């Protein structure tokens, strides 16, 4: 058998709670009033509590002049970030041109590095030959990440401007991964493994859509 309801409605329950609170106050009002930190005065046998006026906050000082908040940097327009993209494009192609024959794509650039790398291995070198080629590309990739975020906020995820930034971002990431793949293969299996994989087009940079550029 269920328990009988003590209150018929929410209003009845609220009224009963108010009576309960009032009873607790009148039984302990002396202690409660002593704990109050608000000034009060008695007028016609009634206790009137006076709220103190709010004090204005004092400015924070650190041994001298007032410290002012740092102003937020002004938002730069979309054209500024697209100009930054063009500068990163020029810096990328400058790195590619340093390999010789002015390659325009990352897989041509990595293919030329691979040939130089194999010649270095023939002379007794190690996989560390490719180490200096990674920092410039990773630095450009890091700068491009900031441009990508700004263009995404200003132009939107479906804009053509963002697609241009994404193309360069993919090219830099793929170049870094391709160089790291060559280094890891050399470290694990040696020069013979590199020659066999390159001859059979098994590197990621030698995907079927790019084989014609090596012929």
NORTA-V351155 format. One record per residue. RES is the residue in one letter. PHI is phi as a letter, one per 20 degrees, with the letter a starting at -180 (NA if undefined). OMEGA is omega in degrees with one decimal (* if undefined). Layout:
# NORTA-V351155
res: [RES & RES]
phi: [PHI & PHI]
omega: [OMEGA & OMEGA]
This chain:
# NORTA-V351155
res: [X & X & X & X & X & X & X & X & X & X & X & X & X & X & X & X & X & X & X & X & X & X & X & X & X & X & X & X & X & X & X & X & X & X & X & X & X & X & X & X & X & X & X & X & X & X & X & X & X & X & X & X & X & X & X & X & X & X & X & X & X & X & X & X & X & X & X & X & X & X & X & X & X & X & X & X & X & X & X & X & X & X & X & X & X & X & X & X & X & X & X & X & X & X & X & X & X & X & X & X & X & X & X & X & X & X & X & X & X & X & X & X & X & X & X & X & X & X & X & X & X & X & X & X & X & X & X & X & X & X & X & X & X & X & X & X & X & X & X & X & X & X & X & X & X & X & X & X & X & X & X & X & X & X & X & X & X & X & X & X & X & X & X & X & X & X & X & X & X & X & X & X & X & X & X & X & X & X & X & X & X & X & X & X & X & X & X & X & X & X & X & X & X & X & X & X & X & X & X & X & X & X & X & X & X & X & X & X & X & X & X & X & X & X & X]
phi: [NA & f & f & f & f & f & c & e & b & f & f & f & f & f & f & f & f & f & f & f & f & f & f & f & f & f & f & c & f & f & f & f & f & f & f & f & e & e & f & b & b & d & c & l & l & c & e & d & e & d & e & f & f & f & e & f & f & e & f & f & d & c & m & q & f & f & e & e & f & f & f & f & f & f & f & e & f & f & f & f & f & f & f & f & f & f & f & f & g & f & f & f & f & f & f & f & f & f & f & o & m & l & f & d & c & f & f & f & f & f & f & f & f & f & f & f & f & f & f & f & f & f & e & n & f & c & f & f & g & e & g & f & e & e & g & f & f & f & f & f & f & f & f & f & f & f & f & f & f & f & f & f & f & e & d & o & f & d & e & f & f & f & f & f & f & f & f & f & f & f & f & f & f & f & f & f & f & f & f & f & f & f & f & f & f & f & f & e & c & n & f & f & f & f & f & f & f & f & f & e & l & d & f & f & f & d & f & g & f & d & f & f & f & e & e]
omega: [-176.9 & 178.8 & 179.8 & 179.1 & -179.9 & -179.6 & -177.7 & -176.8 & 178.3 & 178.9 & 178.5 & 178.0 & 178.7 & 178.4 & 178.9 & 177.5 & 176.6 & 177.5 & 178.9 & 179.2 & 178.4 & 178.3 & 177.8 & -179.8 & -176.6 & 175.8 & -174.9 & -172.6 & 179.0 & 179.5 & -179.1 & -178.5 & 177.4 & -178.8 & 179.8 & -179.3 & -178.5 & 177.9 & -180.0 & 175.8 & -177.8 & 178.6 & -179.8 & 178.6 & 176.3 & 179.8 & 178.4 & -179.2 & -176.2 & 177.9 & 179.1 & 178.4 & -179.7 & 179.5 & 177.9 & -179.9 & 178.4 & 178.6 & -179.4 & 179.6 & -177.9 & 176.4 & 176.7 & -173.2 & -179.6 & -179.6 & -179.3 & 179.4 & -179.9 & -179.8 & 178.4 & 179.0 & -179.8 & 179.8 & -179.7 & -178.3 & -178.9 & -179.1 & 178.8 & -178.7 & 176.7 & 173.5 & 175.7 & 177.4 & 178.8 & 177.5 & 177.4 & 174.0 & -179.0 & 178.9 & 178.6 & -179.4 & 175.6 & 176.0 & 179.0 & -177.1 & 179.6 & 178.9 & 179.8 & 178.3 & 173.5 & 177.6 & -177.7 & -177.9 & -174.8 & -177.8 & 172.5 & 179.2 & -179.4 & 178.2 & 177.7 & 175.7 & -179.7 & 179.4 & 176.7 & -179.5 & 178.8 & 176.2 & 178.1 & 177.6 & 177.2 & 179.2 & 178.3 & 179.9 & -179.8 & -178.6 & 178.8 & 178.0 & -176.8 & -178.4 & -178.4 & -177.4 & -176.7 & -176.1 & 179.0 & -179.5 & 179.5 & 176.7 & 176.4 & 179.1 & 178.7 & 177.7 & -179.5 & 177.3 & 176.2 & 177.2 & 179.9 & -179.7 & -179.2 & -179.9 & 177.3 & -179.5 & -175.5 & -173.6 & 179.6 & -175.3 & -177.3 & -175.7 & 177.4 & 178.7 & 178.8 & 177.9 & 177.5 & 177.6 & -180.0 & 178.5 & 179.3 & 178.9 & 178.3 & -179.2 & 179.1 & -179.6 & -179.8 & 178.0 & 179.3 & -179.3 & -179.7 & 179.1 & 178.5 & 178.2 & 179.0 & 179.3 & -178.1 & 177.9 & 178.9 & -178.9 & -176.0 & -169.6 & 176.5 & -173.7 & -178.1 & 178.6 & 178.8 & -179.5 & -178.9 & -179.6 & -179.9 & 179.8 & -178.5 & 176.1 & -179.1 & 174.2 & 179.7 & 178.8 & 178.9 & 178.1 & -174.4 & -179.2 & -176.2 & -176.4 & -176.9 & -176.6 & 178.1 & -177.2 & *]
